[in-house]
Amino acid sequence: MEFSSTYKKRGPGGPRRRKRGLDKKKKIVLIVLAVVLVLAAVVTTVLVVRHNRAADPAVGAQIETQTQAVTTTAPVTQAPTEAPQAVGDVTITDMQATMYSTVVTLNVRATPSSDGQKLGMVGQDTPLSVTGRCSNGWYRIDYDGGVGYVSGEYVEEAPGGEQNDNAPYLIRVNRQQNIVTVYSKDANGDYTVPYKAMVCSVGTDGKTPTGTYTTSDQYTWRLLSGNVYGQYATRITGHILFHSVPYFTQDKTDLEYEEYNKLGQAASLGCIRLSVEDAKWIYDNCPKGTTVVIYDSAEAEPLTPPAPIRIDTNDSRRGWDPTDPDPDNPWKQ
């Protein structure tokens, strides 16, 4: 048998090619293997972290804190607010008001407490410049060039009367001429009939306010600014009253006679001073709610008031108001 040293040739198609299906299977296997490796790595990391937390709580806390720091959103910015001031445990809210004592004398303290150092006292009808409301019911006030505190139990805002349409009279006060004119009603019920005129002393330097007011409280004796007293006081508005010329004490024999001789000119701290006779007439005849009009005018008033009595400062009766109807008044004897 004869053997040839060469291969027989294949048909026209040449050598066979490898199937593509085999390559695709290998790729899928590789991908699956990669996914498995990744999952294994993740699981391993989680297990390690859990182990560390169990072994050392501080580490776990640190990890938790770091996680929160990354995920926490930025805080919302708020507009700054003015915090109330504080004195000890008491907070104070700023305010502005004018108030008055409801007692004869009111203690002013260095702190908002009855145990605070006493700075001084204020009397009834002394206007208090209130600058703050304390959380315990006290008020901060301007006092003697500094700061003081008063109990809210003994102060109130300026009381005002409600108009009384049935009041028999209307009162007009001419600051410029220091004249009080009382009007009664006409047939139509209007206050047009001049009834009575009185000489008075209004406040110096415009301290008596102009405007229209209605009367409220009345007092037979009233502590006034300056720690003096007035008889037959009728409140017009706030600390402004009709009252007699002041007395040094609550005693009818202790009249400030030199002030009495100033009737007819501006002399008070804002109130409208009258003789006792005239102050008592308003007290007796003008009920709460009587309208009071205070104004300035150079024109002649419809009635001329009687000339005020002048007291001889050497007269032994000088401590009494000459017009006081009290039966013990030596001027009446």
C-alpha positions in Angstrom: 0.0 0.0 0.0 1.4 3.2 -0.9 0.9 6.2 1.7 0.9 9.8 0.6 2.7 12.4 2.7 0.1 15.1 2.2 -3.5 15.6 3.6 -6.4 15.4 1.3 -7.9 18.7 0.6 -11.4 19.6 1.9 -14.1 20.8 -0.2 -14.5 24.3 -1.4 -15.6 25.7 2.1 -12.2 25.3 3.6 -11.6 24.5 7.3 -14.7 24.7 9.7 -15.1 27.9 11.9 -16.0 27.8 15.7 -19.6 28.5 16.6 -20.4 31.9 18.0 -22.7 30.4 20.6 -19.8 29.1 22.6 -18.3 32.6 23.0 -21.6 34.0 24.3 -21.9 31.4 27.0 -18.4 32.2 28.3 -19.3 35.9 28.5 -22.5 35.1 30.5 -20.5 32.9 32.9 -18.0 35.7 33.4 -20.6 38.3 34.1 -22.4 36.0 36.6 -19.1 35.3 38.3 -18.4 39.0 38.6 -21.8 39.8 40.2 -21.3 37.0 42.7 -18.0 38.4 43.7 -19.4 41.9 44.2 -22.3 40.6 46.3 -19.9 38.6 48.4 -17.7 41.7 49.0 -20.8 43.8 50.1 -22.0 41.0 52.4 -18.5 40.8 53.9 -18.4 44.6 54.5 -21.7 44.6 56.3 -20.7 41.7 58.5 -17.5 43.5 59.4 -19.3 46.7 60.3 -21.8 44.9 62.5 -19.0 43.1 64.2 -17.2 46.4 64.9 -20.3 48.0 66.4 -20.9 45.0 68.7 -17.2 45.0 69.8 -16.9 48.8 70.3 -20.1 50.9 70.8 -18.1 54.1 70.3 -17.2 53.1 66.8 -20.8 52.4 66.1 -21.8 55.8 67.5 -19.1 57.5 65.4 -20.3 55.8 62.3 -23.9 56.8 63.1 -22.9 60.4 63.8 -21.0 60.6 60.5 -24.0 59.2 58.7 -26.3 61.8 60.3 -23.9 64.6 59.4 -24.0 63.6 55.8 -27.7 63.2 55.6 -28.9 66.1 57.8 -30.4 69.0 55.9 -29.3 72.6 56.5 -31.3 74.4 59.3 -33.9 76.9 58.3 -32.8 80.4 58.9 -35.2 82.4 61.1 -35.4 86.2 61.5 -33.8 87.2 64.7 -36.2 88.2 67.5 -35.6 90.6 70.4 -35.6 88.5 73.5 -37.2 90.0 76.7 -34.8 91.3 79.3 -34.6 89.7 82.6 -34.0 90.6 86.3 -33.3 87.4 88.2 -36.0 85.0 87.3 -38.3 87.8 86.1 -38.5 88.6 82.4 -39.4 92.1 81.2 -41.2 93.0 78.0 -40.6 96.6 76.7 -43.7 98.8 76.6 -44.5 102.5 76.8 -47.4 103.9 78.8 -48.4 106.4 81.4 -49.9 105.0 84.6 -50.9 106.3 88.0 -50.8 105.0 91.6 -54.1 103.9 93.1 -52.9 104.3 96.6 -51.8 107.4 98.6 -48.2 106.5 98.6 -46.5 103.8 96.4 -43.1 102.4 97.0 -40.6 102.3 94.2 -38.1 99.4 94.4 -34.7 98.7 92.8 -35.9 95.2 91.6 -39.4 93.9 90.7 -40.1 92.5 94.1 -41.4 93.7 97.5 -38.1 92.5 98.9 -36.2 94.9 96.6 -34.3 97.9 97.9 -36.7 100.8 98.4 -35.7 103.8 96.2 -38.5 106.1 97.3 -42.2 106.7 97.0 -44.7 108.4 94.6 -48.1 109.7 95.4 -51.5 109.4 93.8 -51.9 111.2 90.5 -48.2 111.3 89.9 -47.7 110.2 86.3 -45.4 107.2 86.0 -43.5 106.7 82.8 -43.8 102.9 82.4 -41.1 101.3 80.2 -41.6 97.6 80.8 -44.1 94.9 81.9 -42.6 92.2 84.2 -43.7 88.6 84.1 -44.6 88.7 87.8 -47.0 91.6 87.4 -44.7 94.4 88.3 -43.8 97.4 86.0 -40.5 99.0 85.2 -40.6 102.8 85.3 -38.3 105.8 84.8 -37.5 107.0 88.2 -35.2 109.8 89.4 -33.0 109.7 86.3 -32.7 105.9 86.5 -34.9 102.8 86.7 -37.3 101.6 89.3 -40.1 99.0 89.7 -43.6 99.3 91.1 -46.2 96.6 91.8 -48.9 96.3 89.2 -51.4 95.7 92.0 -51.4 99.4 92.8 -51.1 101.2 89.4 -53.5 101.7 86.6 -53.7 103.6 83.3 -55.3 107.0 83.2 -59.0 106.5 84.0 -61.5 108.4 81.8 -65.1 109.1 82.3 -67.9 108.3 79.8 -69.9 111.2 78.6 -73.1 111.8 80.6 -75.7 113.4 78.3 -77.9 114.1 81.3 -75.2 116.1 83.1 -76.7 119.5 84.0 -73.6 121.5 83.1 -70.7 121.8 80.7 -67.4 123.3 81.9 -65.0 125.4 79.8 -61.5 126.3 81.0 -59.7 129.2 79.3 -56.0 128.6 80.0 -54.9 131.9 78.7 -57.1 133.9 81.0 -57.3 131.4 84.0 -61.1 131.5 83.9 -63.5 128.6 84.4 -67.0 129.2 82.9 -69.9 126.8 83.6 -72.7 126.5 81.0 -76.2 125.1 81.5 -78.6 123.8 78.9 -80.9 125.9 76.7 -84.4 125.0 75.6 -82.9 122.7 72.9 -80.8 120.9 75.4 -77.5 122.4 74.3 -75.0 123.9 76.7 -75.1 127.5 75.6 -76.3 129.4 78.7 -73.4 130.9 80.7 -74.2 130.1 84.3 -71.2 130.6 86.6 -67.6 131.9 86.3 -64.6 131.1 88.5 -61.1 132.3 88.7 -58.5 129.5 88.6 -54.8 128.7 88.3 -53.8 126.4 85.4 -50.5 124.7 85.0 -47.3 126.6 84.2 -45.6 126.2 80.8 -48.6 124.5 79.2 -48.7 121.6 81.7 -52.5 121.7 81.6 -53.5 119.9 78.4 -56.0 121.4 75.9 -58.9 119.2 74.6 -62.3 117.8 75.4 -62.6 115.4 78.4 -65.2 113.9 80.7 -64.9 113.8 84.4 -64.6 110.6 86.4 -63.5 110.1 90.0 -64.1 112.5 92.9 -62.4 112.9 96.3 -63.0 115.0 99.4 -59.3 115.0 100.0 -56.7 113.9 97.4 -52.9 113.5 97.6 -51.3 115.6 94.9 -47.9 115.8 93.2 -45.4 117.3 95.6 -46.8 115.4 98.5 -49.5 118.0 99.2 -53.3 117.7 99.5 -56.3 119.2 97.7 -59.9 119.4 98.9 -62.9 118.5 96.7 -61.0 117.0 93.7 -62.7 116.0 90.5 -60.7 114.1 87.9 -60.7 115.6 84.4 -58.3 113.2 82.7 -55.3 111.2 84.0 -53.6 113.2 86.7 -55.3 116.4 85.8 -58.0 117.4 88.3 -60.1 120.3 89.6 -59.2 120.8 93.2 -58.6 123.5 95.9 -55.3 125.3 96.4 -53.0 122.7 98.0 -52.6 122.1 101.7 -49.3 121.0 103.4 -51.2 118.3 105.2 -54.7 116.9 105.2 -55.8 119.6 107.5 -58.0 122.6 106.7 -55.9 124.9 108.8 -52.7 124.1 106.8 -53.3 125.9 103.5 -50.4 127.0 101.2 -51.6 130.6 101.5 -48.9 131.9 99.3 -50.1 129.6 96.5 -53.7 130.8 97.3 -52.6 134.3 96.4 -51.6 133.1 92.9 -55.2 132.4 91.9 -55.8 134.1 88.6 -52.4 133.1 87.2 -50.7 129.9 86.0 -49.2 128.3 89.0 -49.9 124.5 89.2 -48.2 121.4 87.9 -51.1 120.7 85.6 -54.2 120.6 87.7 -56.8 123.4 87.8 -56.7 125.0 91.2 -59.8 126.7 92.6 -60.9 128.2 95.8 -62.5 125.7 98.1 -65.9 127.2 97.5 -65.6 126.7 93.7 -64.0 123.3 93.9 -66.8 122.1 96.2 -69.4 123.5 93.8 -68.1 121.4 91.0 -67.8 118.4 93.4 -71.4 118.8 94.4 -73.1 119.8 91.1 -71.2 118.2 88.3 -71.6 114.4 88.2 -69.3 111.9 86.6 -69.3 112.2 82.8 -69.5 116.0 82.8 -67.8 117.4 79.7 -64.8 119.7 80.2 -63.3 121.7 77.4 -59.9 123.2 77.9 -58.6 125.8 75.4 -56.7 129.1 74.9 -58.5 132.3 73.9 -57.8 136.0 74.3 -61.5 136.9 73.6 -63.6 138.1 76.5 -65.5 135.4 78.3 -69.3 135.8 78.7 -69.1 136.2 82.5 -66.5 137.9 84.6 -65.5 135.8 87.6 -65.3 137.5 91.1 -61.9 138.8 92.0 -60.0 136.3 94.1 -59.5 137.1 97.8 -55.9 137.9 98.8 -54.7 136.6 102.1 -52.5 138.8 104.3 -49.6 136.4 105.1 -49.4 138.0 108.6 -53.1 137.3 109.4 -53.6 134.5 112.0 -56.3 133.1 109.8 -54.0 132.5 106.8 -54.0 128.7 107.2 -57.7 128.6 106.2 -59.2 129.2 102.7 -61.4 132.3 103.2 -64.1 130.7 101.1 -64.3 127.3 102.8 -67.9 126.8 104.1 -66.7 124.8 107.1 -68.4 126.3 110.2 -65.1 126.3 112.0 -63.6 128.6 109.4 -62.4 131.7 111.3 -63.0 133.8 108.2 -66.7 133.1 108.5 -66.9 134.1 112.2 
